[in-house]
Amino acid sequence: MPPAGGSTAYVPNNLVWAILTTLFCCLPLGIVSIVYASQVDGKRAAGDVAGAREAARKAGLWAMWSALAGPILIALWFFLFGGLAVLGSLAGAH
């Protein structure tokens, strides 16, 4: 039985990944991913399968960038501020 809207094409919306990366990785990039993921089902239901696939692709890319940016930003934070704390404690030891 075809879904509502008459289109039989299945297009994953990547909404779960978008939400998870927003919550646990990088908020601004994750929000962009959620916006694209929320467009997928509406476009597919309207018969715009190509547009739905493009929105799903963009949602996945933004979720991936968010997932990569989170650990990189955390590592930079610890490198910059953790390194400054170590240097400060070394300077105070002399």
C-alpha positions as CSV (number, residue, x, y, z in Angstrom):
1,M,0.0,0.0,0.0
2,P,1.6,3.3,-1.0
3,P,2.0,6.1,1.5
4,A,-0.3,9.1,1.6
5,G,0.5,11.4,-1.3
6,G,0.7,8.6,-3.9
7,S,4.5,8.3,-3.9
8,T,6.0,4.9,-3.3
9,A,9.5,6.1,-3.0
10,Y,11.0,5.8,0.5
11,V,13.3,8.6,1.5
12,P,14.9,8.5,5.0
13,N,14.6,11.9,6.6
14,N,17.6,11.5,9.0
15,L,15.6,13.3,11.7
16,V,16.9,11.0,14.5
17,W,20.5,11.8,13.6
18,A,19.7,15.5,13.3
19,I,18.2,15.5,16.8
20,L,21.0,13.5,18.4
21,T,23.8,15.6,16.9
22,T,22.0,18.7,18.0
23,L,21.7,17.5,21.5
24,F,25.1,15.9,21.9
25,C,27.5,17.5,19.4
26,C,27.1,21.0,17.9
27,L,23.9,22.9,18.4
28,P,24.0,25.4,15.4
29,L,24.9,22.7,12.8
30,G,22.4,20.3,14.3
31,I,19.6,22.8,14.0
32,V,20.3,23.2,10.3
33,S,20.2,19.4,10.0
34,I,16.8,19.4,11.7
35,V,15.4,22.0,9.4
36,Y,16.4,19.9,6.3
37,A,15.2,16.7,7.9
38,S,11.8,18.2,8.6
39,Q,11.4,19.1,4.9
40,V,11.8,15.5,3.6
41,D,8.4,14.0,4.4
42,G,6.5,17.0,3.2
43,K,8.3,17.1,-0.1
44,R,7.9,13.3,-0.6
45,A,4.2,13.5,0.2
46,A,3.9,16.3,-2.4
47,G,5.4,14.1,-5.0
48,D,8.8,15.9,-5.1
49,V,10.9,12.8,-4.6
50,A,14.0,14.5,-6.0
51,G,13.6,17.4,-3.6
52,A,13.0,15.0,-0.7
53,R,16.2,13.1,-1.5
54,E,18.2,16.4,-1.7
55,A,16.8,17.6,1.6
56,A,17.6,14.2,3.2
57,R,21.2,14.3,1.7
58,K,21.6,17.8,3.2
59,A,20.2,16.7,6.6
60,G,22.7,13.9,6.7
61,L,25.6,16.1,5.7
62,W,24.8,18.7,8.3
63,A,24.3,16.0,11.0
64,M,27.7,14.5,10.0
65,W,29.4,17.9,10.2
66,S,27.8,18.5,13.6
67,A,29.0,15.1,14.8
68,L,32.5,15.9,13.7
69,A,32.5,19.5,15.0
70,G,31.5,18.5,18.5
71,P,34.6,16.5,19.4
72,I,36.9,18.9,17.5
73,L,35.5,21.9,19.5
74,I,35.9,20.0,22.8
75,A,39.4,19.0,21.9
76,L,40.3,22.6,21.0
77,W,38.7,23.8,24.3
78,F,40.8,21.4,26.4
79,F,43.9,22.1,24.3
80,L,43.6,25.9,24.6
81,F,42.3,26.2,28.2
82,G,43.7,23.0,29.6
83,G,47.1,23.9,28.2
84,L,46.9,27.3,29.7
85,A,46.1,25.9,33.1
86,V,49.1,23.5,32.9
87,L,51.4,26.4,31.8
88,G,50.1,28.5,34.6
89,S,50.7,25.9,37.2
90,L,54.2,25.3,35.8
91,A,55.0,29.0,35.9
92,G,53.8,29.2,39.5
93,A,55.9,26.3,40.6
94,H,59.2,28.1,39.9
